[in-house]
Amino acid sequence: MIAKAVRQLLSHKPFQSFDVVLLSGQRHRVRHPECAVLTKTQLVVVGPDADSVAICQLLHVVSVEKRNGRKSSSK
């Protein structure tokens, strides 16, 4: 379910940035669709300055939230 929500957010036109929230409480902002790669089990998020990379296990993703604060999906 999380993978489907991420896939939809990444392909949305026009793109709207969103946050990925992990079980630990960490948040990773996806600012552009080219800054994220979705695999079968992971979401890789690259920071806009390309100096930071977050590898998120989809099992640890609690929700994805559009930048307007509305949740797109949760476990």
N, C-alpha and C positions, 0 to 999 in steps of 0.2 A: 504494500500500500504506500509506504514512504517513497519507494523508487518511482512509482507511478506519479505521485504528486510532484516529485522533483523533476521528472521528465516533462510534465506539463508546464511547470514554471519555467524551465529552461527553453521551451519552444514557444512560449507565449509571445505574441506580437501585439503591441510593442513590448519589449522586455521590461519587467519591473524587478528591481533587486529584491532579494529575500534573504532571510536568516535561517541557518540550520541550527537547531538547538539539540544538544547532546544530553545524555543522562547525567553527566557530570555538571551540567549547567553552562558549559562553554557554548558560545555562540560564534558561528562563522558566517560572515556576510558574503553572499554571491552577488557581486556588483555588475557582472556582465556574463552572458551565457558562455563565452569563450574562456572564462575563468573557472569553469567547473567541468569535471569529467565524471560521468556516472558509469560504474561497472556493475556487475551482478551483485556484489557484496559491499562495495565501497563508493563513497563520494569523495573526490579529491577537489579541494577548493584552493585556488591560487590567489594570493592577495594582489591587489591592483598594482603594487609596486614590484611584483614578481619576486620579492625577497622572502615571502612567507608561503608555506604550503601546509595545508591541514588535510590529513587522510582520515576520513570519518567512516567507521564501520556502520553500515546501515542498521544493524541490530542495536546500535547505541543512539540512534537518532530518535528523539522524542517527538519533535515536530519540525515543520518548515513553516515559516511565518513571512507573509508578504510584508514589505516595509511599512504598510499602513497599519500594521498591528494585527491583522486578521490571520488566524491560523488556516493553513491550507490542508494539513493532514496531521493526524497524530495516531500513535499506536493504541 
